[in-house]
Amino acid sequence: MKKYLIFAIALIASVLVCTSCKKDKKNEVEEPELKGTIYHYHGISSTRDYSCEHDIYIAMEDNHKMTMKWVDIKPSKDAAPVTFYLYDGGWDEDGEGGFYIGCDATPQLPNGKVPADWESVDISGHCDTTICDFDYHINGVTGAIFTGEIVK
């Protein structure tokens, strides 16, 4: 009888341990899929006050729509890095293998929320298969420049 009691206790303990190891799917955020031709650049965003090293993904669809994913950018010198998306941008070929990009959008975090105090980001610049340079404004005021190289 004692053998069965020890086996039952071991079985209950193992069930409790395995159950507590499961991930909580409610708190996980699914990131949107980037569609079309995707370029990945690593570079630096610079303002007068600070600079921040981060990654940018540019997804260009055949219909000239563009989505950007900004990874680990710091909105200010002391801020924590954030990842956000810009939708409804556009791109045009430059006739020499590169493309012009432009966007005036509300930034969105993967869960649909907007970064605090960021009402809009507007972008204007040029990229190709080796480098990407563009300037951007946050809320129409804070000017910064991104300069990056393609990640292969």
Sequence and secondary structure as in RCSB ss.txt:
>XXXX:A:sequence
MKKYLIFAIALIASVLVCTSCKKDKKNEVEEPELKGTIYHYHGISSTRDYSCEHDIYIAMEDNHKMTMKWVDIKP
SKDAAPVTFYLYDGGWDEDGEGGFYIGCDATPQLPNGKVPADWESVDISGHCDTTICDFDYHINGVTGAIFTGEI
VK
>XXXX:A:secstr
 HHHHHHHHHHHHHHHHHHHTS  GGG        SEEEEEEEEEE SS EEEEEEEEEE TTSEEEEEEEEE S
STTS  EEEEEEEEEEEE SSS EEEEEEE  B TTS   TT   EEEEEEE SSEEEEEEEETTTEEEEEEEEE
  
